Amino acid sequence: MTAPPEERFNGEAGDPGNANDGKKEREPARPYVCMLHAVIFDERLSVKAIRVYAILQARCLDKGQCWPSNASLKRDSKQSVSSVQRALTELKKAGLIRTEGKRGSRRIVHLSP
């Protein structure tokens, strides 16, 4: 059985897409994510994009960046990889995230302030 997302975001073994920066000690999982009304009610965004954004917020925590794989976003959002990719494109177009390069097989995602 898969652990609830709040138990995975901060250091699930074997998932370097977390916000623990390779530290051995894991930060406690935050069981909630605060989202701006401007994001929730943005008519440019699909529900799937908003869900992916919430997952990114939970992963990035207070650092403002994380490096999730499409596979881990697929698993946590319960969407297909193509839906995750479309959601990321929506979030980029809305100016909510930007991506850069790669860290291994993962891109670095920065949340916009």
DSSP file with accessible surface (Angstrom, degrees, kcal/mol):
  #  RESIDUE AA STRUCTURE BP1 BP2  ACC     N-H-->O    O-->H-N    N-H-->O    O-->H-N    TCO  KAPPA ALPHA  PHI   PSI    X-CA   Y-CA   Z-CA
    1    1 A M              0   0  240      0, 0.0     2,-0.2     0, 0.0     0, 0.0   0.000 360.0 360.0 360.0 137.4    0.0    0.0    0.0
    2    2 A T        -     0   0   90      1,-0.1     0, 0.0     0, 0.0     0, 0.0  -0.561 360.0-114.1 -81.5 140.0    1.3    3.4   -0.9
    3    3 A A        -     0   0   35     -2,-0.2     5,-0.1     1,-0.1    -1,-0.1  -0.353  41.0 -93.3 -68.0 147.8    1.9    6.0    1.8
    4    4 A P    >>  -     0   0   50      0, 0.0     3,-1.9     0, 0.0     4,-0.8  -0.306  41.2-107.7 -57.5 150.4   -0.3    9.1    1.8
    5    5 A P  H >> S+     0   0   40      0, 0.0     4,-2.0     0, 0.0     3,-1.3   0.861 117.3  61.4 -52.6 -37.7    1.3   12.0   -0.1
    6    6 A E  H 34 S+     0   0   78      1,-0.3     4,-0.3     2,-0.2    26,-0.1   0.781 104.9  49.6 -64.9 -20.2    2.0   14.0    3.0
    7    7 A E  H <4 S+     0   0  129     -3,-1.9    -1,-0.3     1,-0.1    -4,-0.1   0.664 114.1  45.3 -87.7 -16.1    4.2   11.1    4.2
    8    8 A R  H XX S+     0   0    4     -3,-1.3     4,-1.5    -4,-0.8     3,-1.2   0.765  92.6  75.8 -95.0 -31.1    6.1   10.9    1.0
    9    9 A F  T 3< S+     0   0   17     -4,-2.0    10,-1.0     1,-0.3    11,-0.2   0.795  94.3  49.5 -60.7 -29.1    6.9   14.6    0.2
   10   10 A N  T 34 S-     0   0    8     -4,-0.3    17,-0.3     8,-0.2    -1,-0.3  -0.075 133.8 -29.5-110.2  37.8    9.7   15.0    2.6
   11   11 A G  T <4  +     0   0    3     -3,-1.2    -2,-0.2     4,-0.1     2,-0.1   0.735  60.9 177.4 130.8  36.5   12.0   12.1    2.1
   12   12 A E    ><  -     0   0   68     -4,-1.5     3,-2.0     3,-0.2     6,-0.1  -0.442  49.4 -98.5 -62.9 133.5   10.5    8.9    0.8
   13   13 A A  T 3  S+     0   0   76      1,-0.3    -1,-0.1    -2,-0.1    -2,-0.0  -0.279 107.0  15.8 -55.4 133.6   13.4    6.5    0.4
   14   14 A G  T 3  S+     0   0   81      1,-0.1    -1,-0.3    -3,-0.1    -2,-0.1   0.519  99.5 103.7  82.2   4.6   14.5    6.3   -3.2
   15   15 A D    X   +     0   0   10     -3,-2.0     3,-0.9     1,-0.1    -3,-0.2  -0.752  39.4 175.6-121.1  87.0   12.7    9.5   -4.3
   16   16 A P  T 3   +     0   0   71      0, 0.0    51,-0.2     0, 0.0     5,-0.1   0.464  64.7  89.3 -72.3   5.0   15.3   12.3   -4.7
   17   17 A G  T 3  S+     0   0    0     49,-0.1    50,-0.3     2,-0.1     2,-0.1   0.319  70.0 104.0 -81.5  11.7   12.5   14.6   -6.0
   18   18 A N  S X  S-     0   0    1     -3,-0.9     3,-0.6    -6,-0.1    49,-0.2  -0.371  84.8-113.1 -88.9 173.8   11.8   15.6   -2.4
   19   19 A A  T 3  S+     0   0    0    -10,-1.0    -9,-0.1     1,-0.2    -1,-0.1   0.201  89.8  98.9 -91.6  17.3   12.8   18.8   -0.6
   20   20 A N  T >  S-     0   0   23    -11,-0.2     3,-2.7     1,-0.1    -1,-0.2   0.513  77.1-142.0 -87.6   0.2   15.2   17.1    1.8
   21   21 A D  T <   -     0   0   68     -3,-0.6     3,-0.1     1,-0.3    -2,-0.1   0.793  66.1 -59.3  50.2  32.3   18.3   18.1   -0.3
   22   22 A G  T 3  S+     0   0   69      1,-0.2    -1,-0.3    -4,-0.1     2,-0.1   0.564  93.9 151.3  78.2   4.7   20.0   14.7    0.4
   23   23 A K    <   -     0   0  109     -3,-2.7    -1,-0.2     1,-0.1    -3,-0.0  -0.437  46.8-139.2 -67.6 146.4   20.0   15.2    4.1
   24   24 A K  S    S+     0   0  206     -3,-0.1     2,-0.4    -2,-0.1    -1,-0.1   0.885  88.0  69.6 -73.2 -37.9   19.8   12.0    6.1
   25   25 A E  S    S-     0   0  167     -5,-0.1     2,-0.3     1,-0.0    -2,-0.1  -0.675  83.5-137.4 -83.5 132.7   17.4   13.5    8.6
   26   26 A R        -     0   0  141     -2,-0.4   -15,-0.1   -15,-0.1     3,-0.1  -0.698   9.5-125.0 -95.0 141.9   14.0   14.1    7.2
   27   27 A E        -     0   0   59    -17,-0.3   -17,-0.1    -2,-0.3     3,-0.1  -0.507  40.9 -95.3 -75.4 149.7   11.9   17.2    7.8
   28   28 A P        -     0   0  120      0, 0.0     2,-0.1     0, 0.0    -1,-0.1  -0.399  45.3-107.6 -66.1 141.8    8.4   16.5    9.2
   29   29 A A        -     0   0   41     -3,-0.1   -23,-0.1     1,-0.1   -22,-0.1  -0.471  23.0-131.1 -69.9 140.6    5.8   16.4    6.5
   30   30 A R        -     0   0   72     28,-0.2   -21,-0.1    -2,-0.1    -1,-0.1  -0.854  11.0-151.9 -91.0 121.7    3.4   19.3    6.4
   31   31 A P  S    S+     0   0  102      0, 0.0     2,-0.3     0, 0.0    -1,-0.1   0.336  73.4  39.8 -80.7  11.4   -0.2   17.9    6.2
   32   32 A Y        -     0   0  139    -26,-0.1     2,-0.4    26,-0.1    -2,-0.1  -0.968  63.0-147.3-151.2 163.4   -1.5   20.9    4.3
   33   33 A V        -     0   0   50     -2,-0.3     2,-0.5     2,-0.0    25,-0.1  -0.999  16.3-140.4-134.5 132.2   -0.6   23.4    1.6
   34   34 A C        -     0   0   95     -2,-0.4     2,-0.4    23,-0.1    -2,-0.0  -0.821  23.3-171.7 -92.0 129.7   -1.8   27.0    1.5
   35   35 A M        -     0   0   41     -2,-0.5     2,-0.1    22,-0.0    -2,-0.0  -0.967  24.3-114.3-124.8 142.2   -2.8   28.3   -1.9
   36   36 A L    >>  -     0   0  118     -2,-0.4     4,-2.1     1,-0.1     3,-1.1  -0.427  20.6-127.9 -68.3 144.0   -3.6   31.8   -3.1
   37   37 A H  H 3> S+     0   0  141      1,-0.3     4,-2.9     2,-0.2     5,-0.2   0.853 110.0  65.6 -58.0 -34.4   -7.2   32.4   -4.2
   38   38 A A  H 34 S+     0   0   75      1,-0.2    -1,-0.3     2,-0.2     4,-0.1   0.813 106.3  42.0 -60.2 -29.7   -5.6   33.9   -7.4
   39   39 A V  H X4 S+     0   0    3     -3,-1.1     3,-1.2     2,-0.2    -2,-0.2   0.925 114.6  48.8 -80.0 -48.6   -4.3   30.4   -8.2
   40   40 A I  H 3< S+     0   0   71     -4,-2.1    -2,-0.2     1,-0.3    -3,-0.2   0.890 120.0  37.1 -60.1 -39.6   -7.4   28.4   -7.2
   41   41 A F  T 3< S+     0   0  148     -4,-2.9     2,-0.6    -5,-0.2    -1,-0.3   0.288  80.6 128.4-101.2  12.3   -9.8   30.7   -9.2
   42   42 A D    X   -     0   0   28     -3,-1.2     3,-1.7     1,-0.2    -3,-0.0  -0.563  48.8-154.6 -70.4 114.9   -7.5   31.3  -12.2
   43   43 A E  T 3  S+     0   0  193     -2,-0.6    -1,-0.2     1,-0.3    -4,-0.0   0.651  88.8  66.6 -69.4 -13.9   -9.7   30.5  -15.2
   44   44 A R  T 3  S+     0   0  157      2,-0.1     2,-0.4    50,-0.0    -1,-0.3   0.681  91.2  79.2 -76.2 -18.0   -6.6   29.7  -17.3
   45   45 A L  S <  S-     0   0   16     -3,-1.7     2,-0.1    -6,-0.2    42,-0.1  -0.768  72.3-140.0-100.3 136.5   -5.8   26.7  -15.1
   46   46 A S     >  -     0   0   41     -2,-0.4     4,-2.1     1,-0.1     5,-0.2  -0.390  31.3-108.9 -78.9 165.0   -7.4   23.3  -15.3
   47   47 A V  H  > S+     0   0  125      1,-0.2     4,-2.4     2,-0.2     5,-0.2   0.890 121.8  56.3 -61.7 -36.8   -8.2   21.4  -12.1
   48   48 A K  H  > S+     0   0  102      1,-0.2     4,-2.2     2,-0.2    -1,-0.2   0.900 106.3  49.1 -63.5 -39.7   -5.4   19.0  -13.0
   49   49 A A  H  > S+     0   0    0      2,-0.2     4,-2.6     1,-0.2    -1,-0.2   0.905 109.9  51.2 -67.0 -40.0   -2.9   21.9  -13.2
   50   50 A I  H  X S+     0   0   31     -4,-2.1     4,-2.4     2,-0.2    -2,-0.2   0.914 109.8  50.6 -64.1 -39.1   -4.1   23.2   -9.8
   51   51 A R  H  X S+     0   0  122     -4,-2.4     4,-2.1     2,-0.2    -2,-0.2   0.931 110.9  47.8 -64.5 -44.1   -3.6   19.8   -8.3
   52   52 A V  H  X S+     0   0    0     -4,-2.2     4,-2.7     1,-0.2    -2,-0.2   0.920 110.3  53.1 -63.1 -40.2   -0.1   19.5   -9.7
   53   53 A Y  H  X S+     0   0   11     -4,-2.6     4,-2.7     1,-0.2    -2,-0.2   0.921 107.4  51.2 -61.5 -42.1    0.7   23.0   -8.4
   54   54 A A  H  X S+     0   0   26     -4,-2.4     4,-2.2     2,-0.2    -1,-0.2   0.910 110.2  49.6 -61.8 -40.0   -0.4   22.0   -4.9
   55   55 A I  H  X S+     0   0   14     -4,-2.1     4,-2.3     2,-0.2    -2,-0.2   0.924 110.6  50.0 -65.3 -41.9    1.9   18.9   -5.1
   56   56 A L  H  X S+     0   0    0     -4,-2.7     4,-2.8     1,-0.2     5,-0.2   0.915 109.1  52.0 -63.1 -41.0    4.8   21.1   -6.2
   57   57 A Q  H  X S+     0   0   37     -4,-2.7     4,-1.6     1,-0.2    -1,-0.2   0.921 110.0  48.7 -60.4 -43.1    4.1   23.5   -3.3
   58   58 A A  H  < S+     0   0   10     -4,-2.2    -1,-0.2     1,-0.2    -2,-0.2   0.890 115.1  44.9 -65.1 -37.5    4.1   20.6   -0.9
   59   59 A R  H  < S+     0   0    1     -4,-2.3    -2,-0.2     1,-0.2    -1,-0.2   0.866 114.5  46.5 -73.3 -39.8    7.4   19.3   -2.3
   60   60 A C  H >X S+     0   0    0     -4,-2.8     3,-2.1    -5,-0.2     4,-0.6   0.742  82.7 173.9 -76.1 -21.2    9.2   22.7   -2.5
   61   61 A L  T 3< S-     0   0   22     -4,-1.6     3,-0.4     1,-0.3    -1,-0.2  -0.224  70.0 -25.8  47.4-128.5    8.1   23.6    1.0
   62   62 A D  T 34 S+     0   0  142      1,-0.2    -1,-0.3    -4,-0.1    -2,-0.1   0.458 126.9  80.2 -93.1   0.3    9.8   26.9    2.0
   63   63 A K  T <4 S-     0   0   75     -3,-2.1    -1,-0.2     2,-0.2    -2,-0.2   0.712  87.7-138.1 -80.3 -24.4   12.7   26.4   -0.4
   64   64 A G  S  < S+     0   0   27     -4,-0.6    47,-2.5    -3,-0.4     2,-0.3   0.466  74.0  67.1  81.0   0.5   10.8   27.6   -3.5
   65   65 A Q  E     +A  110   0A  71     -5,-0.5     2,-0.3    45,-0.2    45,-0.2  -0.995  48.7 162.2-150.3 153.5   12.3   24.9   -5.7
   66   66 A C  E     -A  109   0A   0     43,-2.0    43,-3.5    -2,-0.3   -48,-0.1  -0.933  31.7-131.3-156.7 175.2   12.2   21.1   -6.1
   67   67 A W        +     0   0   10    -50,-0.3    41,-0.1    -2,-0.3   -49,-0.1  -0.455  33.6 172.3-137.5  66.8   13.1   18.6   -8.8
   68   68 A P        -     0   0    0      0, 0.0    39,-0.6     0, 0.0     2,-0.2  -0.409  27.2-128.5 -76.9 149.8   10.2   16.1   -9.2
   69   69 A S     >  -     0   0   20     37,-0.1     4,-2.2     1,-0.1     5,-0.2  -0.567  22.4-116.5 -87.0 159.8   10.1   13.5  -12.0
   70   70 A N  H  > S+     0   0   39      1,-0.2     4,-2.7    -2,-0.2     5,-0.2   0.884 116.7  57.6 -61.4 -35.8    7.1   13.2  -14.2
   71   71 A A  H  > S+     0   0   63      2,-0.2     4,-2.5     1,-0.2    -1,-0.2   0.909 107.3  45.3 -63.6 -41.4    6.7    9.7  -12.8
   72   72 A S  H  > S+     0   0    2      2,-0.2     4,-2.6     1,-0.2     5,-0.2   0.898 114.0  48.9 -72.5 -35.5    6.4   10.9   -9.2
   73   73 A L  H  X S+     0   0    0     -4,-2.2     4,-2.4     2,-0.2     6,-0.3   0.895 111.3  51.7 -67.1 -36.8    4.0   13.8  -10.2
   74   74 A K  H  X>S+     0   0   98     -4,-2.7     4,-1.3    -5,-0.2     5,-1.3   0.951 112.2  45.7 -60.7 -49.2    2.0   11.2  -12.1
   75   75 A R  H  <5S+     0   0   85     -4,-2.5     3,-0.2     1,-0.2    -2,-0.2   0.940 117.3  42.3 -61.2 -47.7    1.8    8.9   -9.0
   76   76 A D  H  <5S+     0   0    4     -4,-2.6    -1,-0.2     1,-0.2    -2,-0.2   0.828 120.4  40.7 -74.7 -30.5    0.9   11.7   -6.6
   77   77 A S  H  <5S-     0   0    2     -4,-2.4    -1,-0.2    -5,-0.2    -2,-0.2   0.565 100.7-131.7 -92.1  -9.7   -1.6   13.5   -8.8
   78   78 A K  T  <5 +     0   0  152     -4,-1.3     2,-0.3     1,-0.2    -3,-0.2   0.905  66.7 120.6  57.3  45.0   -3.1   10.2  -10.0
   79   79 A Q      < -     0   0   20     -5,-1.3    -1,-0.2    -6,-0.3    -2,-0.1  -0.844  69.5 -93.0-127.5 167.3   -2.9   11.5  -13.6
   80   80 A S     >  -     0   0   50     -2,-0.3     4,-2.2     1,-0.1     5,-0.2  -0.359  37.6-110.8 -75.1 162.3   -1.2   10.3  -16.8
   81   81 A V  H  > S+     0   0   52      1,-0.2     4,-2.7     2,-0.2     5,-0.2   0.905 120.5  53.7 -60.7 -40.4    2.3   11.6  -17.6
   82   82 A S  H  > S+     0   0   54      1,-0.2     4,-2.3     2,-0.2    -1,-0.2   0.896 108.0  49.9 -65.0 -35.5    0.9   13.5  -20.6
   83   83 A S  H  > S+     0   0    9      2,-0.2     4,-2.4     1,-0.2    -1,-0.2   0.907 110.6  50.5 -66.9 -38.8   -1.7   15.2  -18.2
   84   84 A V  H  X S+     0   0    0     -4,-2.2     4,-2.6     2,-0.2    -2,-0.2   0.935 110.2  49.4 -63.3 -44.3    1.2   16.1  -15.9
   85   85 A Q  H  X S+     0   0   93     -4,-2.7     4,-2.0     1,-0.2    -2,-0.2   0.911 111.8  48.3 -63.1 -42.0    3.2   17.6  -18.8
   86   86 A R  H  X S+     0   0  136     -4,-2.3     4,-2.4     2,-0.2    -1,-0.2   0.905 110.7  51.9 -63.6 -40.4    0.1   19.6  -19.9
   87   87 A A  H  X S+     0   0    1     -4,-2.4     4,-2.4     2,-0.2    -2,-0.2   0.923 108.5  50.3 -62.7 -43.0   -0.4   20.8  -16.4
   88   88 A L  H  X S+     0   0    5     -4,-2.6     4,-2.3     1,-0.2    -1,-0.2   0.906 109.6  51.3 -62.9 -38.6    3.2   22.0  -16.1
   89   89 A T  H  X S+     0   0   64     -4,-2.0     4,-2.6     2,-0.2    -2,-0.2   0.923 109.7  49.9 -64.0 -43.3    2.8   23.8  -19.4
   90   90 A E  H  X S+     0   0   55     -4,-2.4     4,-1.9     1,-0.2    -2,-0.2   0.918 110.8  49.5 -59.1 -44.6   -0.3   25.6  -18.1
   91   91 A L  H  <>S+     0   0    0     -4,-2.4     5,-2.3     2,-0.2     6,-1.0   0.881 111.2  49.3 -65.5 -37.0    1.5   26.6  -14.9
   92   92 A K  H ><5S+     0   0   89     -4,-2.3     3,-1.5     1,-0.2    -2,-0.2   0.939 110.7  49.5 -65.1 -47.5    4.5   27.9  -16.9
   93   93 A K  H 3<5S+     0   0  171     -4,-2.6    -2,-0.2     1,-0.3    -1,-0.2   0.840 109.5  52.3 -61.7 -32.7    2.2   30.0  -19.2
   94   94 A A  T 3<5S-     0   0   17     -4,-1.9    -1,-0.3    -5,-0.2    -2,-0.2   0.536 114.7-119.5 -80.6  -5.8    0.4   31.4  -16.1
   95   95 A G  T < 5S+     0   0   42     -3,-1.5    -3,-0.2    -4,-0.3    -2,-0.1   0.663  80.7 119.6  77.8  18.3    3.7   32.4  -14.6
   96   96 A L  S   <S+     0   0   28     -5,-2.3    16,-2.8    -6,-0.2     2,-0.3   0.732  77.0  17.3 -87.8 -25.1    3.4   30.3  -11.5
   97   97 A I  E     -B  111   0A   5     -6,-1.0     2,-0.3    14,-0.2    14,-0.2  -0.952  58.3-163.4-138.5 161.0    6.4   28.1  -12.2
   98   98 A R  E     -B  110   0A 133     12,-2.0    12,-3.3    -2,-0.3     2,-0.3  -0.974  13.3-150.9-139.1 151.0    9.6   28.2  -14.2
   99   99 A T  E     -B  109   0A  45     -2,-0.3     2,-0.3    10,-0.2    10,-0.2  -0.879  10.4-172.6-120.5 155.1   11.8   25.2  -15.0
  100  100 A E  E     -B  108   0A  88      8,-1.9     8,-2.2    -2,-0.3    -2,-0.0  -0.996  42.5 -47.7-146.8 146.4   15.5   25.0  -15.6
  101  101 A G  E    S-     0   0A  59     -2,-0.3     7,-0.5     6,-0.2     2,-0.3   0.365  73.3 -79.7  32.4-154.3   18.0   22.4  -16.7
  102  102 A K  E     -B  107   0A 152      5,-0.2     2,-0.5    -3,-0.1     5,-0.3  -0.978  15.8-150.9-141.8 152.7   18.0   19.0  -15.2
  103  103 A R  E >  S-B  106   0A 121      3,-4.5     3,-1.5    -2,-0.3     2,-0.4  -0.914  82.2 -49.7-120.9  95.1   19.3   17.5  -12.0
  104  104 A G  T 3  S-     0   0   75     -2,-0.5     0, 0.0     1,-0.3     0, 0.0  -0.606 125.5 -19.4  71.2-122.9   20.0   13.9  -13.2
  105  105 A S  T 3  S+     0   0   96     -2,-0.4     2,-0.4    -3,-0.1    -1,-0.3   0.308 126.9  82.9 -96.8   9.4   16.8   12.9  -14.9
  106  106 A R  E <  S- B   0 103A  31     -3,-1.5    -3,-4.5   -37,-0.1     2,-0.2  -0.886  71.3-133.1-117.9 145.4   14.7   15.6  -13.2
  107  107 A R  E     - B   0 102A  38    -39,-0.6     2,-0.5    -2,-0.4    -5,-0.2  -0.623  27.8-114.1 -88.7 153.6   14.2   19.2  -14.1
  108  108 A I  E     - B   0 100A  28     -8,-2.2    -8,-1.9    -7,-0.5     2,-0.5  -0.772  29.8-157.5 -87.9 128.6   14.4   21.9  -11.4
  109  109 A V  E     -AB  66  99A   0    -43,-3.5   -43,-2.0    -2,-0.5     2,-0.5  -0.933   4.4-163.9-109.5 126.3   11.0   23.5  -10.8
  110  110 A H  E     -AB  65  98A  21    -12,-3.3   -12,-2.0    -2,-0.5     2,-0.4  -0.936  14.4-137.8-108.1 129.1   11.0   27.0   -9.2
  111  111 A L  E     - B   0  97A  31    -47,-2.5   -14,-0.2    -2,-0.5   -15,-0.1  -0.709  23.8-123.0 -81.5 134.7    7.7   28.3   -7.8
  112  112 A S              0   0   40    -16,-2.8   -48,-0.0    -2,-0.4    -1,-0.0  -0.555 360.0 360.0 -76.7 142.7    7.2   32.0   -8.6
  113  113 A P              0   0  176      0, 0.0    -1,-0.1     0, 0.0   -16,-0.0  -0.159 360.0 360.0 -67.8 360.0    6.7   34.3   -5.6
